[in-house]
Amino acid sequence: MAGGLSGHAGRGRGALALAALTLAVIAVHLGLLSGARDLHDSWMPRTPEPDRLQAAFVRELKQAPPPSPAAGDTGTPGTPKRFDPRLPPSVDGVIAPLRPDVAASEPPPELQALVAPPPLAASDAMGEWSPGLEWPLSTELDYKLTGDYRGPVYGDARVQWLRDGSHYQVHLEAWVGPSFAPFMTRRLSSDGEITAAGLVPRRFDEVTGGLAGGNRQSTLLFDRGGVRMANGRREPTPDGTQDAASQFVQLTWMFLTGRQAAQGDLLIQQPLALPRNVHLWRYKVRGLEDVITPMGAIPAWHVDSDMDDTRGDMQAEFWLAPSLQYMPVRVRLWQNRPKDPRTHIDLVLKQAPLQAMAPATAGSGPAPGAARPASAPL
């Protein structure tokens, strides 16, 4: 009996010694990890974000048909013509009458001056160049947010496209819950340059916060031919690479200028630098659909992600409205769509977009009571 008790006591002391050794090993590993994290932070100091560009949003953007291609441009075989929302789909080659709701609408002056651009010459991409009317003015779009994150979620979101000469910024900000005490917030910000070939991001930030979101930030820094990822490694990037925020404006510009003709079943390949990986991303134009908004039904091209393996990166699908300069009237974001199709947020435009005044008329002053600075909260 005594031997049995002694044996049990010995095994007990052995178990305690093993547990103590295990805890010591875990403590050492945690110390090493903490030291490695501190060392990583010393190698990768967090740089402050660029100051936000300023804009006064002084007028509502009214729905209007996009401009027609340049005079005499009848298209070439195999080249789709640009979509004109004034013309409904034809049946057996017969074009139906003009839609009465848009037939009398006229584009604003800066859009009347916009025509399908000529092919890009090599000289256009080099030397001095400044963006013109083919790029939208600084614009603010407000959205109603719904979705699912372990249950239904509600909130608001805002997208700002800001430009000052050839310097641009895109900010997509979403609030789950009330704006004064949000349950979770997420902001995607892109800062870069407008060039003759499109947007060239220089920096991307993804910031998550709120009561349940903590305070996390991922930053991508672009240089010539590559990007430094959030974990510090550098990845090569092909020409034309966009980030998670700039991609929306880049595609808007492609459609608006006719460089890409919107049509059903169109496959678009876009290099994307996302916080975890660099992808050659695929989008599919599903077709023209009505998006129901407080302003009524707005026809928009449904552009959906066509990726089977996103390697855990966030996916987006969006609806671009020709009558609103091909801006997104609806955006749906998925955290990990293949593995968790329920978790997403859905943004639908809740009021007419606001734009800054065109530079040529900036001296006339803002419309009374309509101005709102770019930094104004929801």
C-alpha beads as a LAMMPS data file, in Angstrom:
LAMMPS data file: protein, C-alpha beads

378 atoms
377 bonds

1 atom types
1 bond types

-500.0 500.0 xlo xhi
-500.0 500.0 ylo yhi
-500.0 500.0 zlo zhi

Masses

1 110.0

Atoms # bond

1 1 1 0.000 0.000 0.000
2 1 1 2.828 2.336 0.985
3 1 1 4.630 1.423 -2.219
4 1 1 1.475 2.227 -4.180
5 1 1 1.131 5.600 -2.482
6 1 1 4.793 6.290 -3.045
7 1 1 4.419 5.362 -6.712
8 1 1 1.408 7.667 -7.096
9 1 1 3.312 10.473 -5.387
10 1 1 6.288 9.920 -7.671
11 1 1 4.098 10.016 -10.755
12 1 1 2.404 13.160 -9.407
13 1 1 5.753 14.881 -8.927
14 1 1 6.775 13.758 -12.403
15 1 1 3.577 15.197 -13.936
16 1 1 4.097 18.477 -12.097
17 1 1 7.687 18.641 -13.285
18 1 1 6.573 17.959 -16.873
19 1 1 3.876 20.642 -16.619
20 1 1 6.400 23.134 -15.229
21 1 1 8.826 22.305 -18.057
22 1 1 6.035 22.730 -20.641
23 1 1 5.082 26.125 -19.213
24 1 1 8.728 27.193 -19.231
25 1 1 9.096 26.183 -22.893
26 1 1 5.883 28.065 -23.806
27 1 1 7.134 31.146 -21.932
28 1 1 10.443 31.019 -23.794
29 1 1 8.630 30.706 -27.138
30 1 1 6.343 33.614 -26.279
31 1 1 9.367 35.680 -25.332
32 1 1 11.075 34.817 -28.599
33 1 1 7.932 35.665 -30.565
34 1 1 7.604 38.986 -28.742
35 1 1 11.231 39.769 -29.425
36 1 1 10.826 38.820 -33.072
37 1 1 7.758 41.049 -33.329
38 1 1 9.671 43.954 -31.754
39 1 1 12.576 43.333 -34.135
40 1 1 10.186 43.161 -37.112
41 1 1 8.631 46.472 -36.050
42 1 1 12.098 48.024 -35.837
43 1 1 12.810 46.825 -39.382
44 1 1 9.376 47.919 -40.610
45 1 1 8.580 51.227 -38.893
46 1 1 4.982 52.330 -39.404
47 1 1 4.965 55.432 -41.569
48 1 1 2.163 57.978 -41.180
49 1 1 -0.522 58.005 -43.840
50 1 1 -0.581 60.846 -46.380
51 1 1 -2.736 63.833 -45.506
52 1 1 -6.216 63.512 -46.957
53 1 1 -6.851 65.648 -50.022
54 1 1 -9.496 68.337 -49.574
55 1 1 -12.568 68.910 -51.729
56 1 1 -15.801 70.876 -51.371
57 1 1 -18.720 68.873 -52.733
58 1 1 -21.001 71.581 -54.081
59 1 1 -23.495 69.923 -56.425
60 1 1 -25.486 66.764 -56.891
61 1 1 -24.549 64.532 -59.790
62 1 1 -27.712 64.092 -61.844
63 1 1 -28.370 60.988 -63.907
64 1 1 -27.573 61.576 -67.572
65 1 1 -26.706 59.439 -70.593
66 1 1 -22.958 59.107 -71.159
67 1 1 -21.489 60.912 -74.178
68 1 1 -21.539 59.244 -77.565
69 1 1 -18.276 58.208 -79.254
70 1 1 -16.443 60.766 -81.361
71 1 1 -18.155 61.929 -84.539
72 1 1 -17.559 59.538 -87.383
73 1 1 -16.570 56.674 -85.066
74 1 1 -18.768 53.867 -86.315
75 1 1 -16.713 51.136 -84.730
76 1 1 -14.880 48.287 -86.381
77 1 1 -15.866 44.640 -86.816
78 1 1 -15.357 42.756 -83.601
79 1 1 -15.240 45.956 -81.526
80 1 1 -18.396 46.447 -79.387
81 1 1 -19.847 49.940 -79.340
82 1 1 -20.241 51.775 -76.078
83 1 1 -23.456 51.247 -74.192
84 1 1 -26.034 54.020 -74.614
85 1 1 -28.764 53.780 -71.917
86 1 1 -31.131 55.841 -74.099
87 1 1 -31.491 52.797 -76.373
88 1 1 -33.174 49.716 -74.892
89 1 1 -32.063 46.267 -76.054
90 1 1 -32.993 45.467 -79.631
91 1 1 -35.146 42.512 -80.613
92 1 1 -34.271 40.878 -83.954
93 1 1 -32.334 43.974 -84.915
94 1 1 -35.238 46.384 -84.304
95 1 1 -34.452 49.223 -81.906
96 1 1 -37.310 50.203 -79.600
97 1 1 -38.206 53.887 -79.072
98 1 1 -36.128 56.048 -76.766
99 1 1 -36.849 55.613 -73.076
100 1 1 -38.904 58.668 -72.059
101 1 1 -37.297 58.902 -68.616
102 1 1 -33.845 59.628 -70.030
103 1 1 -34.452 60.761 -73.608
104 1 1 -34.672 64.442 -72.636
105 1 1 -31.732 64.308 -70.235
106 1 1 -28.531 66.080 -71.255
107 1 1 -25.027 65.351 -69.957
108 1 1 -23.324 68.116 -67.945
109 1 1 -20.887 70.314 -69.927
110 1 1 -17.745 68.423 -68.901
111 1 1 -19.302 65.153 -70.067
112 1 1 -20.451 66.658 -73.355
113 1 1 -16.798 67.397 -74.019
114 1 1 -15.819 63.801 -73.329
115 1 1 -15.570 61.572 -76.371
116 1 1 -14.002 58.185 -76.983
117 1 1 -10.247 58.844 -76.724
118 1 1 -7.792 58.091 -79.514
119 1 1 -5.393 55.156 -79.090
120 1 1 -2.756 55.874 -76.457
121 1 1 0.491 56.991 -78.083
122 1 1 3.864 56.222 -76.553
123 1 1 4.525 59.952 -76.155
124 1 1 1.360 60.286 -74.033
125 1 1 2.782 57.982 -71.378
126 1 1 6.068 59.887 -71.035
127 1 1 7.086 63.414 -70.214
128 1 1 4.713 66.037 -68.846
129 1 1 1.082 65.020 -68.697
130 1 1 -1.910 66.136 -66.673
131 1 1 -5.317 64.416 -66.368
132 1 1 -8.237 66.032 -68.129
133 1 1 -12.000 65.702 -68.328
134 1 1 -11.840 61.964 -68.880
135 1 1 -11.396 61.589 -65.111
136 1 1 -14.382 62.243 -62.813
137 1 1 -14.265 65.292 -60.590
138 1 1 -13.786 64.713 -56.859
139 1 1 -16.876 62.748 -55.854
140 1 1 -18.532 61.517 -52.669
141 1 1 -21.001 58.619 -52.579
142 1 1 -23.001 57.640 -49.471
143 1 1 -24.361 54.115 -49.031
144 1 1 -26.686 52.199 -46.755
145 1 1 -24.914 49.148 -45.331
146 1 1 -26.513 45.778 -44.650
147 1 1 -24.914 42.377 -44.388
148 1 1 -24.145 39.427 -42.161
149 1 1 -21.437 38.940 -39.540
150 1 1 -22.595 36.204 -37.164
151 1 1 -26.036 37.679 -37.719
152 1 1 -27.590 40.641 -39.553
153 1 1 -25.601 43.898 -39.451
154 1 1 -26.579 47.450 -40.392
155 1 1 -24.694 50.683 -40.825
156 1 1 -23.467 53.199 -43.369
157 1 1 -20.577 53.611 -45.751
158 1 1 -18.950 56.307 -47.826
159 1 1 -16.668 56.315 -50.847
160 1 1 -14.626 59.393 -51.723
161 1 1 -12.701 59.847 -54.944
162 1 1 -10.393 62.845 -54.454
163 1 1 -8.054 64.397 -56.996
164 1 1 -5.684 67.348 -57.030
165 1 1 -3.948 67.597 -60.377
166 1 1 -2.430 64.172 -60.992
167 1 1 -2.522 63.229 -57.298
168 1 1 -5.489 61.010 -56.363
169 1 1 -6.919 59.298 -53.301
170 1 1 -9.725 56.763 -52.902
171 1 1 -11.275 56.157 -49.476
172 1 1 -13.886 53.474 -48.810
173 1 1 -15.125 53.677 -45.200
174 1 1 -17.775 51.426 -43.652
175 1 1 -19.426 51.611 -40.208
176 1 1 -21.356 48.714 -38.644
177 1 1 -23.695 50.137 -36.026
178 1 1 -24.136 53.838 -35.126
179 1 1 -21.394 56.160 -36.402
180 1 1 -20.817 57.645 -32.893
181 1 1 -20.067 54.189 -31.376
182 1 1 -19.626 51.687 -34.212
183 1 1 -19.411 47.990 -33.497
184 1 1 -16.831 47.655 -36.261
185 1 1 -15.240 49.967 -38.810
186 1 1 -13.140 49.298 -41.868
187 1 1 -11.374 51.746 -44.143
188 1 1 -9.632 51.029 -47.439
189 1 1 -7.489 53.928 -48.689
190 1 1 -5.433 54.256 -51.865
191 1 1 -3.021 57.104 -52.575
192 1 1 -1.208 57.504 -55.866
193 1 1 -0.861 59.159 -59.247
194 1 1 -3.140 59.585 -62.265
195 1 1 -1.238 58.798 -65.465
196 1 1 -2.098 58.540 -69.146
197 1 1 -2.377 54.760 -68.659
198 1 1 -4.622 54.955 -65.584
199 1 1 -4.117 54.949 -61.834
200 1 1 -0.725 54.088 -60.345
201 1 1 -1.073 53.379 -56.592
202 1 1 1.809 54.383 -54.323
203 1 1 0.331 53.322 -50.987
204 1 1 -2.643 51.309 -49.742
205 1 1 -3.934 51.124 -46.164
206 1 1 -6.565 48.809 -44.692
207 1 1 -7.578 49.894 -41.188
208 1 1 -10.005 47.978 -38.961
209 1 1 -11.376 49.400 -35.715
210 1 1 -14.498 49.828 -33.602
211 1 1 -15.638 48.204 -30.374
212 1 1 -15.186 44.680 -31.762
213 1 1 -12.676 45.380 -34.510
214 1 1 -9.693 46.282 -32.355
215 1 1 -7.103 48.480 -34.001
216 1 1 -5.401 46.738 -36.911
217 1 1 -3.693 48.218 -39.942
218 1 1 -2.167 46.669 -43.054
219 1 1 -0.089 48.831 -45.379
220 1 1 1.186 48.187 -48.903
221 1 1 3.937 50.393 -50.327
222 1 1 4.388 50.380 -54.097
223 1 1 7.568 51.162 -55.979
224 1 1 8.728 50.679 -59.535
225 1 1 7.885 47.125 -60.517
226 1 1 6.932 45.848 -57.073
227 1 1 5.121 46.240 -53.771
228 1 1 6.152 45.742 -50.161
229 1 1 3.459 43.606 -48.593
230 1 1 1.999 44.019 -45.105
231 1 1 4.297 41.283 -43.747
232 1 1 7.421 42.982 -45.139
233 1 1 8.155 40.789 -48.125
234 1 1 8.460 42.374 -51.554
235 1 1 6.493 41.035 -54.503
236 1 1 6.893 41.963 -58.187
237 1 1 3.866 43.600 -59.817
238 1 1 2.961 43.859 -63.518
239 1 1 2.126 47.186 -65.128
240 1 1 -1.398 48.358 -64.360
241 1 1 -1.569 46.727 -60.911
242 1 1 -4.321 48.197 -58.704
243 1 1 -5.176 47.818 -55.027
244 1 1 -8.477 46.942 -53.333
245 1 1 -9.701 50.579 -53.404
246 1 1 -8.270 51.980 -56.654
247 1 1 -9.661 49.121 -58.761
248 1 1 -13.186 50.592 -58.675
249 1 1 -12.109 53.956 -60.093
250 1 1 -9.790 52.360 -62.650
251 1 1 -12.646 50.296 -64.073
252 1 1 -14.978 53.317 -63.982
253 1 1 -12.427 55.215 -66.093
254 1 1 -12.041 52.300 -68.511
255 1 1 -15.806 52.146 -69.116
256 1 1 -16.335 55.917 -69.119
257 1 1 -13.714 56.566 -71.789
258 1 1 -14.604 53.573 -73.946
259 1 1 -11.244 51.880 -73.390
260 1 1 -13.325 48.949 -72.186
261 1 1 -16.768 48.403 -73.706
262 1 1 -19.355 47.254 -71.143
263 1 1 -21.177 44.156 -72.353
264 1 1 -22.575 40.968 -70.863
265 1 1 -20.230 37.986 -70.336
266 1 1 -17.165 40.209 -70.719
267 1 1 -14.124 38.790 -68.878
268 1 1 -11.825 41.401 -67.336
269 1 1 -8.391 40.502 -65.974
270 1 1 -6.902 42.958 -63.505
271 1 1 -3.642 42.576 -61.533
272 1 1 -4.428 43.301 -57.877
273 1 1 -2.077 43.802 -54.930
274 1 1 -4.048 42.805 -51.829
275 1 1 -2.755 42.730 -48.228
276 1 1 -1.824 39.029 -48.430
277 1 1 -1.072 38.325 -52.087
278 1 1 -0.605 39.680 -55.593
279 1 1 -3.175 38.161 -57.976
280 1 1 -4.141 38.322 -61.605
281 1 1 -7.785 38.849 -60.682
282 1 1 -10.677 37.959 -62.961
283 1 1 -13.995 39.802 -63.127
284 1 1 -17.021 38.845 -65.220
285 1 1 -19.610 41.342 -66.440
286 1 1 -22.863 39.491 -65.684
287 1 1 -25.163 41.904 -67.483
288 1 1 -27.190 45.086 -67.079
289 1 1 -29.401 45.045 -63.967
290 1 1 -31.674 47.488 -62.141
291 1 1 -30.368 48.499 -58.707
292 1 1 -33.217 49.674 -56.480
293 1 1 -32.241 52.849 -54.610
294 1 1 -34.119 55.691 -52.840
295 1 1 -33.741 57.602 -56.147
296 1 1 -35.514 54.810 -58.017
297 1 1 -34.231 51.931 -60.141
298 1 1 -30.822 52.693 -61.683
299 1 1 -29.579 50.434 -64.530
300 1 1 -26.028 49.278 -63.820
301 1 1 -23.549 46.759 -65.149
302 1 1 -23.074 43.914 -62.665
303 1 1 -19.349 43.112 -62.392
304 1 1 -18.681 40.008 -60.293
305 1 1 -15.514 38.324 -59.073
306 1 1 -14.724 35.194 -61.097
307 1 1 -12.096 33.654 -58.813
308 1 1 -12.137 30.078 -57.537
309 1 1 -9.163 30.484 -55.182
310 1 1 -8.670 33.867 -53.528
311 1 1 -6.146 32.515 -50.979
312 1 1 -8.155 34.172 -48.212
313 1 1 -8.241 37.660 -49.736
314 1 1 -11.366 39.787 -49.738
315 1 1 -13.597 39.627 -52.840
316 1 1 -15.775 42.357 -54.322
317 1 1 -18.642 42.576 -56.775
318 1 1 -20.075 45.892 -57.880
319 1 1 -22.676 47.546 -60.090
320 1 1 -21.498 50.439 -62.316
321 1 1 -24.164 52.882 -63.547
322 1 1 -23.670 54.427 -67.037
323 1 1 -26.068 57.255 -66.121
324 1 1 -23.810 58.241 -63.164
325 1 1 -20.449 58.264 -64.970
326 1 1 -20.136 54.484 -64.410
327 1 1 -19.748 54.993 -60.672
328 1 1 -20.649 52.117 -58.322
329 1 1 -24.261 52.329 -57.138
330 1 1 -23.893 49.050 -55.281
331 1 1 -20.857 47.248 -53.813
332 1 1 -20.788 43.875 -52.085
333 1 1 -17.671 42.796 -50.167
334 1 1 -16.936 39.242 -49.019
335 1 1 -14.277 38.405 -46.455
336 1 1 -13.822 34.822 -47.673
337 1 1 -16.603 33.995 -50.125
338 1 1 -15.621 30.414 -51.067
339 1 1 -15.380 29.229 -47.439
340 1 1 -17.854 31.558 -45.724
341 1 1 -20.478 32.861 -48.174
342 1 1 -22.618 34.340 -45.380
343 1 1 -20.139 36.894 -44.035
344 1 1 -20.376 39.991 -46.231
345 1 1 -21.442 43.620 -46.372
346 1 1 -23.717 45.072 -49.047
347 1 1 -23.607 48.790 -49.872
348 1 1 -26.425 50.459 -51.852
349 1 1 -26.360 54.131 -52.851
350 1 1 -28.780 56.052 -50.619
351 1 1 -28.705 59.516 -52.229
352 1 1 -27.409 61.295 -55.299
353 1 1 -23.588 61.508 -55.429
354 1 1 -21.974 64.869 -54.676
355 1 1 -19.214 66.329 -56.828
356 1 1 -16.786 69.209 -56.707
357 1 1 -17.103 72.003 -59.230
358 1 1 -15.210 71.711 -62.505
359 1 1 -11.941 73.719 -62.396
360 1 1 -13.083 76.079 -65.177
361 1 1 -16.052 77.234 -63.072
362 1 1 -14.495 77.009 -59.632
363 1 1 -14.365 80.803 -59.338
364 1 1 -18.132 81.084 -59.394
365 1 1 -18.338 79.873 -55.791
366 1 1 -20.185 76.928 -54.219
367 1 1 -23.912 76.482 -54.320
368 1 1 -25.482 77.927 -51.148
369 1 1 -25.826 75.304 -48.422
370 1 1 -24.594 72.501 -50.675
371 1 1 -20.895 72.393 -49.886
372 1 1 -19.509 69.650 -47.672
373 1 1 -15.784 69.203 -47.061
374 1 1 -14.155 65.885 -47.849
375 1 1 -13.510 65.172 -44.177
376 1 1 -17.115 65.648 -43.007
377 1 1 -18.467 62.645 -41.000
378 1 1 -21.577 60.693 -41.895

Bonds

1 1 1 2
2 1 2 3
3 1 3 4
4 1 4 5
5 1 5 6
6 1 6 7
7 1 7 8
8 1 8 9
9 1 9 10
10 1 10 11
11 1 11 12
12 1 12 13
13 1 13 14
14 1 14 15
15 1 15 16
16 1 16 17
17 1 17 18
18 1 18 19
19 1 19 20
20 1 20 21
21 1 21 22
22 1 22 23
23 1 23 24
24 1 24 25
25 1 25 26
26 1 26 27
27 1 27 28
28 1 28 29
29 1 29 30
30 1 30 31
31 1 31 32
32 1 32 33
33 1 33 34
34 1 34 35
35 1 35 36
36 1 36 37
37 1 37 38
38 1 38 39
39 1 39 40
40 1 40 41
41 1 41 42
42 1 42 43
43 1 43 44
44 1 44 45
45 1 45 46
46 1 46 47
47 1 47 48
48 1 48 49
49 1 49 50
50 1 50 51
51 1 51 52
52 1 52 53
53 1 53 54
54 1 54 55
55 1 55 56
56 1 56 57
57 1 57 58
58 1 58 59
59 1 59 60
60 1 60 61
61 1 61 62
62 1 62 63
63 1 63 64
64 1 64 65
65 1 65 66
66 1 66 67
67 1 67 68
68 1 68 69
69 1 69 70
70 1 70 71
71 1 71 72
72 1 72 73
73 1 73 74
74 1 74 75
75 1 75 76
76 1 76 77
77 1 77 78
78 1 78 79
79 1 79 80
80 1 80 81
81 1 81 82
82 1 82 83
83 1 83 84
84 1 84 85
85 1 85 86
86 1 86 87
87 1 87 88
88 1 88 89
89 1 89 90
90 1 90 91
91 1 91 92
92 1 92 93
93 1 93 94
94 1 94 95
95 1 95 96
96 1 96 97
97 1 97 98
98 1 98 99
99 1 99 100
100 1 100 101
101 1 101 102
102 1 102 103
103 1 103 104
104 1 104 105
105 1 105 106
106 1 106 107
107 1 107 108
108 1 108 109
109 1 109 110
110 1 110 111
111 1 111 112
112 1 112 113
113 1 113 114
114 1 114 115
115 1 115 116
116 1 116 117
117 1 117 118
118 1 118 119
119 1 119 120
120 1 120 121
121 1 121 122
122 1 122 123
123 1 123 124
124 1 124 125
125 1 125 126
126 1 126 127
127 1 127 128
128 1 128 129
129 1 129 130
130 1 130 131
131 1 131 132
132 1 132 133
133 1 133 134
134 1 134 135
135 1 135 136
136 1 136 137
137 1 137 138
138 1 138 139
139 1 139 140
140 1 140 141
141 1 141 142
142 1 142 143
143 1 143 144
144 1 144 145
145 1 145 146
146 1 146 147
147 1 147 148
148 1 148 149
149 1 149 150
150 1 150 151
151 1 151 152
152 1 152 153
153 1 153 154
154 1 154 155
155 1 155 156
156 1 156 157
157 1 157 158
158 1 158 159
159 1 159 160
160 1 160 161
161 1 161 162
162 1 162 163
163 1 163 164
164 1 164 165
165 1 165 166
166 1 166 167
167 1 167 168
168 1 168 169
169 1 169 170
170 1 170 171
171 1 171 172
172 1 172 173
173 1 173 174
174 1 174 175
175 1 175 176
176 1 176 177
177 1 177 178
178 1 178 179
179 1 179 180
180 1 180 181
181 1 181 182
182 1 182 183
183 1 183 184
184 1 184 185
185 1 185 186
186 1 186 187
187 1 187 188
188 1 188 189
189 1 189 190
190 1 190 191
191 1 191 192
192 1 192 193
193 1 193 194
194 1 194 195
195 1 195 196
196 1 196 197
197 1 197 198
198 1 198 199
199 1 199 200
200 1 200 201
201 1 201 202
202 1 202 203
203 1 203 204
204 1 204 205
205 1 205 206
206 1 206 207
207 1 207 208
208 1 208 209
209 1 209 210
210 1 210 211
211 1 211 212
212 1 212 213
213 1 213 214
214 1 214 215
215 1 215 216
216 1 216 217
217 1 217 218
218 1 218 219
219 1 219 220
220 1 220 221
221 1 221 222
222 1 222 223
223 1 223 224
224 1 224 225
225 1 225 226
226 1 226 227
227 1 227 228
228 1 228 229
229 1 229 230
230 1 230 231
231 1 231 232
232 1 232 233
233 1 233 234
234 1 234 235
235 1 235 236
236 1 236 237
237 1 237 238
238 1 238 239
239 1 239 240
240 1 240 241
241 1 241 242
242 1 242 243
243 1 243 244
244 1 244 245
245 1 245 246
246 1 246 247
247 1 247 248
248 1 248 249
249 1 249 250
250 1 250 251
251 1 251 252
252 1 252 253
253 1 253 254
254 1 254 255
255 1 255 256
256 1 256 257
257 1 257 258
258 1 258 259
259 1 259 260
260 1 260 261
261 1 261 262
262 1 262 263
263 1 263 264
264 1 264 265
265 1 265 266
266 1 266 267
267 1 267 268
268 1 268 269
269 1 269 270
270 1 270 271
271 1 271 272
272 1 272 273
273 1 273 274
274 1 274 275
275 1 275 276
276 1 276 277
277 1 277 278
278 1 278 279
279 1 279 280
280 1 280 281
281 1 281 282
282 1 282 283
283 1 283 284
284 1 284 285
285 1 285 286
286 1 286 287
287 1 287 288
288 1 288 289
289 1 289 290
290 1 290 291
291 1 291 292
292 1 292 293
293 1 293 294
294 1 294 295
295 1 295 296
296 1 296 297
297 1 297 298
298 1 298 299
299 1 299 300
300 1 300 301
301 1 301 302
302 1 302 303
303 1 303 304
304 1 304 305
305 1 305 306
306 1 306 307
307 1 307 308
308 1 308 309
309 1 309 310
310 1 310 311
311 1 311 312
312 1 312 313
313 1 313 314
314 1 314 315
315 1 315 316
316 1 316 317
317 1 317 318
318 1 318 319
319 1 319 320
320 1 320 321
321 1 321 322
322 1 322 323
323 1 323 324
324 1 324 325
325 1 325 326
326 1 326 327
327 1 327 328
328 1 328 329
329 1 329 330
330 1 330 331
331 1 331 332
332 1 332 333
333 1 333 334
334 1 334 335
335 1 335 336
336 1 336 337
337 1 337 338
338 1 338 339
339 1 339 340
340 1 340 341
341 1 341 342
342 1 342 343
343 1 343 344
344 1 344 345
345 1 345 346
346 1 346 347
347 1 347 348
348 1 348 349
349 1 349 350
350 1 350 351
351 1 351 352
352 1 352 353
353 1 353 354
354 1 354 355
355 1 355 356
356 1 356 357
357 1 357 358
358 1 358 359
359 1 359 360
360 1 360 361
361 1 361 362
362 1 362 363
363 1 363 364
364 1 364 365
365 1 365 366
366 1 366 367
367 1 367 368
368 1 368 369
369 1 369 370
370 1 370 371
371 1 371 372
372 1 372 373
373 1 373 374
374 1 374 375
375 1 375 376
376 1 376 377
377 1 377 378
